[in-house]
Amino acid sequence: MQVEVCANSLESALNAQKAGADRIELCSELGLGGVTPSFGLLKAVKEHIHIPVHVLIRPRGGDFVYSDFDFKVMLNDIDHCIGLGFEGIVSGVLMSDFNIDLKRTEQLIRASKGSKFTFHRAFDWVQDPFMALQQLEQLGVNYVLTSGQQKKAEDGIELLSTLNENTKHCQIIPASGINYDNVLLFKEKKFKNVHFSAASLLEKNVNRKNLPMSFLPFLDEDKVAISNLRTIQDIVTRVK
């Protein structure tokens, strides 16, 4: 069984490598479900990590329906990652009806230039997972990262197992809530890969309690924060 660790920093990636992981999915902001890591982190990981690294390409939190601006950013990020020599790309696009955006996903795969391609957990939002799996196999996707359309992979084990039995070319990677206590369940079910972060929350004690930097309304998964044209114009007019 291949062990893939979702790493959100160079320190996390180094720990995964030292612990014997087979592969890393590199991202930032685990609390948002992961977004594309910075160029600086990409370079640092490339300099220090020798096991395969697949990079998450997701320009923001929230849903998986992207504007033309978002999608151009995604293509540019893939180009940077391929230029740096990363072994794989993790990404995917949906349409507003919760079907896979086949055209855009195919563009992402082509932009990956033969590197391994994982369709990420956007898969857990699709209407028909079996049709979606067939479509992704036709596109040439190597891996599908999924929790079996449940919050935790253990709860989605029935769907995961059925998908695993029906896949022909790409491999199903169970993800979400996988830990020491339940990982053998996925090995017993004959999955070839497993994905987890093994993240611990470490107290830093460097924040001012009366001055938070996070803003919970911006973390609403049903909304996307965009700077408002009219609001900016009004403020600029007032101060100018």
N, C-alpha and C positions, 0 to 999 in steps of 0.2 A: 504494500500500500504506500502510495506517495503522500507525503505530508506537506501541505502548503500552509504557510503561516502568513496571515494578513498583518503586515508590519507598517506602522505609522511614523517611523522615525529611523534614523541610522542606528540608534541604540537597540531598537526593537529588531531590526534586521540582523544586526550582529549577534544578538541573543539567539535568534532563530537559526542562524548559521552554526553557531557554537553548539547548539542543542541537537544538531543532526537533521534539521528540516531538509527536505528535498528541493523546496522551491519557495519563493516569497512572492506574495502579491503586495506591491508597494502602493500605499495610498496616504492621504492625510485625513484628519477629522473623522475618526471612527464614530463619534457621536452623531454625525450626519449620514452614516452609512458609507462613508468614504468619498473623497473627492481627489482630483488629480494632484499629485505631489508637486512641490515647487521645483524649478530647474536646479536650484542649489542642492536640494535633497537628492534629486536624481543623480547629479554628478558625484556627490559624496558616496552614495550607495554603489555606484559603478566603480568607484576607486577602491572600496573596501570589501565588497561582497563578491564571492566567486561562484556561488550556486546560482541557478537560473532565477531571474527576477522578471515577473510579469507586472506591468504598470497599469494601474487603474486610470482610465480616461473618462472622467465624469466632471463636467465643468462647475457643477453646483449641487447642493442638496435638493431635496424635494422629488418631483416626479421625473420621468424619463422621456418626456416629450419636449424636444428642444427647438428653440428658434433658429433661424438661419445664422444669427450671430454666434449662438452657442455651438452650433455644429461646425462652423469654421474654426472656432477655437479648438474643438476636439481634433479636427484634422491636423491643425498646426502642432498640437501637443503630441500626436502620434508621430508626426514627422521628426520632432525633436528626439523622441524616445528611440526611434529606429536609427537616427543619426548617432546616438550615444551607444548603440549596440545592445539594447535590451532584448531579451529572448522572447518576450510575449507582451500582448496587449489585452486588457480586460475592459470591455465596454459593451454598448448596446443602446438601441433606440426603440422606443415604442411610438405608436400613434395614439391619438386621444381616445380611440375605441378599445384600447388595451390589446391590440394586435401588434405584432412586430413590424416596425418600419423596415421592410425588407430592402428597399432601395438604399436607404442611408446606412443600414448595417452592412450591406455589401460594400459600400464606399469605404467604411471603416476597415473592413477586412482587406480590401485592395490597398489602402494606405499603409497597412501593416507589412506589406511587401514580403509575405511568406513567413513572417514570425507567427508563433502560436497565438491563436485568438480564442479568448474566453468570452462567451456571452454571459454577462453578470446577472445579478439578482433581479434585474428588470423582468427576467423570466417568471418570477413569482407573481407578477401582475397580469400575465397573459390570460385570455379567456379560455383557450383550449391548449393546454400544455403539450398534448400529444401531436397536434398539428404544428405547434410552434417548434417542437423538437425536430420534426420532419423537415420543416423549412430551414432550420439552422443547419441541419446536416447537408441539405442541398447547397447551402451557401459555403460549406467547407469549414464550419466552426469546429475547433478542436475540443473545447470544453464548454459545459454549461454549469454555471455556479447557481445553486438553488437550495432553498430550505424545504422544498416540496410544498410551496405555497402556504406555509404555516410560519408562525413567529420563530419556532425552533425546528431544526431539522429532525429531531427525535419525534416531534409531533407529526411531521410530514413524511415519516419513514415509509408508509404504504405507497404514496405517490412516487417517492424517490425510487423505491425498489422497482415499481412498474416501469418507470422511465428508464431505469438502468437495464431492465430486461428487453426494452424495445429499441434501445439505441443501436445503431449499426456502426457508425464511424467515430462520432465524438463521445467523450467520456463525461458522465455526470459527476459533479463534485458537490457532495453535501456540505452545507455551510449553515451557520447560525446556531449558537448554543452548544457546540461540540466541545467536550471536555474530557478529562481523565476518566470520569465515571461512566461515560456513555460511548466513548470512541470505539470500543470493541464491537458494539452493536453494528456499526457501519462496516467493520472488517468482516464480521460474520455474514453480512448481507452481500458480500463480495463486491463492494465498491473499490475501485482502483485508486481513488483519491479521497482525501478529507481536508477540510479547510477550517481554520480557526485562528483567533488572534492570541489567545492565552494572555490577554492583557490584565494587568493589575493596576489599580488606581493608587498612585503614590501621593501622599500628602506633601505639598511643597512649602506651604506656610509663607508665601511671598506676596499674596494678594491682599489688598485692602478690603476688608469685609463690607465697608460702606461704599465701595466704588467698583461694582461688577463690570466686566467687559462684555459678557454675553447678554443677549437681549432675546428673551424667550419668544416674543411674537415673530421674530425673524426665523425661528426654528419650526414654524408651523408647516408641516409637510403638504398641506393643501394649498399653500400660497408660495409665491416667489417674490422676493423683495427686489424692486427695480426703482432706481432713482426717477422721480416724477418730473417730467419736462416742465409742466406748468408751475409746480412748486419752486423749482430752481429758478425759473424766469422771474417769478414774483419776488423771491429773495434778492436775486441779482439786481432787479429794478429798484428795490428799496434801498440797497446800500450804494448803488452807483449814482 
